[in-house]
Amino acid sequence: APAGLYNAIGRANLVTPGVRLEATPNKRLDWLVVYRAMWADAREDSFSTTGVRDAGGLSGSFAGNQVEVRLRYWLVPDRLRFEFDGLLLAKGRLLREAPNAPAKGWTRYGSFNLTAVF
């Protein structure tokens, strides 16, 4: 996930195939887009590091779809870089219907960063 601050999905009880596209159109700009679908490996266990669990497995195993984006641009080449990171987690049945699933809707994350190189 982007920037290390978003930590809803960790590497535990997780099956998540995905597709990643990256491009560097010029020396100052690069971007990436990542799509992944997510399932709980064991539907009766807690999904990833979210703590969401359906001990009876009745909420299924599909946790949702996640799309990540990153855009980086050198404002001052090799000295100052701007970065935007964004993420959308469209919750699937497991993250919506499990007994302890949060009532909130989709997860949205965004961050802006400036990196200075000395």
Buried (B, 14 or more C-beta within 10 A) or exposed (E): BBBEEBEBBEEEBBEBEEEEEEEEEEEBEBBBBBEBBBBBEEBEBBBBBBEBBBEEBEBBBBBBBBBBBBBBBBEEEEEEBBBBBBBBBBBBBBBBBBEEBEEEEEBEBEBEEEEEEE
